[in-house]
């Protein structure tokens, strides 16, 4: 029996799970149907470095709301648990309506 590789295995990286009770920046006003975007900076203070939104990005100061990682499932229909294990510097795009997934490393996320 052949098992599907995890996202981290497919990218040949060690999982870096968000610590319990840490904060994700979630663009709650953008949620709905569309492409899910995620990117991870280095964790700071009580954050885990993740920022997630659906559709178009906005530069508005209040675009992202602080959401505890344990509550993310209450906001999204799609389970992102496996993607959240990606280490800092990774990004993803998910479009479930077209069965599309893209995951890549972006060094710029570690320098900003």
C-alpha positions in Angstrom: 0.0 0.0 0.0 1.4 3.4 -1.0 0.8 6.4 1.3 0.7 10.0 0.2 3.7 12.0 1.3 3.0 14.9 3.7 3.6 18.4 2.4 6.8 18.7 4.5 8.0 15.3 3.2 7.3 16.3 -0.4 9.4 19.5 0.2 12.1 17.6 2.1 11.8 19.8 5.2 11.4 19.0 8.9 7.9 19.9 10.2 7.8 23.1 12.2 4.4 22.9 13.9 3.0 26.2 15.3 3.2 26.2 19.1 -0.1 25.9 20.9 -2.0 29.1 21.7 0.1 31.1 19.2 -1.4 33.7 16.8 -2.0 33.6 13.1 -2.7 36.7 11.1 -6.0 35.9 9.4 -7.7 38.2 6.9 -11.2 37.3 8.2 -13.0 39.9 6.0 -11.5 38.1 2.9 -12.8 34.7 3.7 -15.1 32.9 1.3 -14.6 31.2 -2.0 -11.4 31.8 -3.8 -7.7 31.0 -3.7 -6.3 30.6 -0.2 -2.9 32.2 0.3 -0.5 31.5 3.2 3.0 32.7 4.0 5.2 32.2 7.1 7.6 34.6 8.5 9.8 33.8 11.5 7.7 33.5 14.7 7.9 36.5 17.1 6.5 36.9 20.6 3.2 35.0 20.7 2.8 34.6 16.9 3.8 31.6 14.8 4.6 33.7 11.7 1.6 32.6 9.6 -0.5 35.0 7.6 -3.5 33.7 5.6 -6.0 35.3 3.3 -8.4 34.4 0.5 -8.4 36.3 -2.8 -6.7 39.6 -3.2 -4.2 40.9 -0.7 -4.7 44.3 0.9 -2.3 46.8 2.4 -4.9 48.0 4.8 -3.6 48.2 8.4 -6.5 46.1 9.7 -6.5 43.5 6.9 -5.2 40.7 9.2 -6.9 39.9 12.6 -5.1 37.9 15.3 -6.6 34.4 15.6 -5.4 31.7 17.9 -4.1 28.7 15.8 -6.5 26.4 17.5 -9.5 28.5 16.3 -8.5 28.6 12.6 -10.8 25.7 11.7 -13.8 27.8 12.8 -13.0 30.3 10.1 -12.0 28.1 7.1 -13.8 25.2 5.4 -10.4 23.8 4.3 -8.1 22.0 6.8 -4.7 23.7 6.6 -3.1 21.7 9.4 -0.5 20.0 7.2 0.4 23.3 5.5 0.9 25.0 8.9 3.6 22.5 9.6 5.8 24.1 6.9 8.7 26.1 8.4 9.3 29.8 8.1 10.0 31.0 4.6 7.3 28.9 2.9 4.3 30.0 1.0 1.3 28.2 -0.4 -1.6 28.8 -2.8 -4.7 26.5 -2.7 -7.6 26.5 -5.1 -9.9 23.7 -4.1 -12.4 24.5 -6.9 -9.7 23.7 -9.5 -7.8 21.1 -7.5 -4.7 23.3 -7.6 -1.9 23.5 -5.0 1.4 25.3 -5.1 3.9 25.3 -2.2 7.3 27.0 -2.4 10.1 28.5 -0.4 10.5 32.3 -0.5 13.8 33.4 1.1 12.5 37.0 1.2 10.1 36.1 4.0 13.0 35.4 6.3 14.7 38.7 5.6 11.8 41.0 6.2 
